[in-house]
Each structure stands twice: as C-alpha cells, then as structure tokens.
Amino acid sequence: MGISRTVSVSDKFRAAGQYMHNRLTGRPTSLTLEITKRCNATCDFCPYWEADEVEECKDWTPAIRYFQPLQVSITGGEPFLRKDLVDIVRQVKNVPGFRYIGLYTNGWLLNEKNIAELTEAGVNQIQISCNYPDERQDTERGIPKLFDKLNTFLPAMAKKGYDNLSIGTFLCAENLDCVVELARVVKGWGVKHSFNSYSRLKNDNQTHVLPPEMIEKAKVVIEELIAQKHINRNSLTSDQYLRTIPTFFQEGQRPGCIAGDKFLYIDQQGFVKQCPELPPIAHISELDAKGAETQPVSCGMCWYACRGEHQTKITPARVMELIR
C-alpha cells in the first residue's frame, strides 16, 4: 500500500497557527524553489522549455535555514528532470522546523517508485497540472497520451493509498466550459483539486485571457465549482480566492502585490527573487552575510493562487479550510 503524507490534525493546527502568525507579523510563509527551467512539455503559455541550459543549484539548505518558510513549493520547468530531486526534498525536510512541501509536475514522468521515494523523503503534496478532462490536455502540453496516463495512473495510486496527489487547474477562456466536468473527473480519480487563474505574465500570451463577454459566465462557473467543492470536499482552494478570479480578468490586473513580503522565489541558479519575473535581490550563498532586502512591488499583472490566497482575509471559514 502507498505511504501516507497526509498532515495530522495536530500538525494542521500547528500549520494554521503558524500561517496566521506569519500573516499577522509580516513574515514570509511561502518559498518557491524553481529548481530547473528544463521541461519535457511545450506549453504556449510558458517559455521555460525554450530556455538555455544553465548550471543548477545543488544545495538549497541555506535558503530554508534563513527564511524558515512554513511552505516550500518545488517546481520548474519539470522537476522530475532533476536526477537529484529526492535529495533536494530531503534537504528541505531536514532543516529543523515544521514545513509543508509541495511538488509541481505535468505528471508524465510520474511512476509509483518515484512517488513512494518522494513521499518517504517528505513531500506532502504532489500536484499535477491538468486543465482539461480529455485529450485537449495532450494538445496543450505537447505530450501525446498524457491524459490517458493521468486517467488510469492517478486512480490506481489513490486506491493504493497514496493520499498526497492532487490536480492543479488554471481557469482560462478555453476551459471555462469544461472545468466543472474536470472537477467531477478529479473527484472520481480520488485526488485533491486546486484552482488558479491564468495570467499572461510569463510570455505575454493573451490567447487564454477571459474576454469581457465571458466574465458573467465565469462568475456562474465559479459558483458551480464552489457548490461542488462543498459536496466533494476535495478542493484545496478557498471560496474567497475563487470569487476574485472573474474580477481579475474583468479589470485586467490586481494591484497590491505582496511578492517578497509573504512569499519569495529562488531560481534554478540560487538567486532570490520577489517574483520570477523580477530581478534578483540576493543569492542564497550570501544570505547569512548580506540578507535579502525586498522592495514594494507595483505590478498587478497576475492573480496566481500563491499570491491570491495570501491576500484572503483571515475568517473563521478560512481557518476551517486550512485545518480541514
């Protein structure tokens, strides 16, 4: 049977308490490690797979030790292209303190062996990006048979007891008519589900942005997702954040970005950034000596969940969502 990495009830209360403490004191709660820009997919909304290869950071412990984040997201590119991925997870986990580790992948390179190794090393959640409930997923990622793999592999893993698998979906013009169906499919797979909003920030691709005539439909779809969320009880996304997505598309931006305040990014070379699209403010090898001074961010171009969830209000309902 699979190895469980579900956070215990006591750890959920610890995490929720630390989350609220960090929110109220201004301490960053989240750190994203973009461990590679290499990728086996060819998505049109991300230029990482076109990037030149550069030397990749091997030791991430200075950043974890210095920032002491509550949550660490390991992403890329495609993280599974790093042969030392399990070692990176161990580095993050072995620094003292409570830490929730998420890993983000397109899913093509997943197998039971690497899921078991990563889970044992300390990964709490492996999130697979999926925006469609059918073969349109293959077309979007440029990976033939990708949806077929997810459709058979994920239910099989869930039945074996791997309870740390989830699907991440961003809402865009092309999938607005099928995300509710996708939510039903994901529930049938027996895994968790989270949602995000599309942004043209990475390569200025406006193709997937919701046009004005779709905003009202988006509001209806969001309410359907929220209703289904409370029935299925497998969603990781707050009601508050979901309801702000149509507004972001309607206004075209969301001012008040808190990048560098509540969350930070570190690129594949070890440079600390307030946002992947902003210049470096430090290198992890120099943190103990020089620190990392952040500056106010005026950009409002994205409304990713990593930002939006940090800007949700702390309410009793939100606390219950965090510890559920």
Secondary structure as UniProt FT lines:
FT   HELIX           9..25
FT   STRAND          30..34
FT   TURN            44..45
FT   HELIX           48..50
FT   HELIX           61..67
FT   STRAND          71..75
FT   HELIX           79..81
FT   TURN            83..84
FT   HELIX           85..94
FT   STRAND          100..105
FT   TURN            108..109
FT   HELIX           112..121
FT   STRAND          125..129
FT   HELIX           136..141
FT   TURN            144..145
FT   HELIX           146..159
FT   TURN            160..161
FT   STRAND          165..171
FT   TURN            173..178
FT   HELIX           179..189
FT   STRAND          192..197
FT   TURN            201..203
FT   TURN            207..208
FT   HELIX           212..214
FT   HELIX           215..232
FT   HELIX           239..251
FT   TURN            260..262
FT   STRAND          263..266
FT   TURN            268..269
FT   STRAND          271..273
FT   TURN            276..277
FT   STRAND          280..283
FT   HELIX           284..286
FT   HELIX           287..290
FT   HELIX           305..308
FT   HELIX           309..311
FT   HELIX           316..323
//
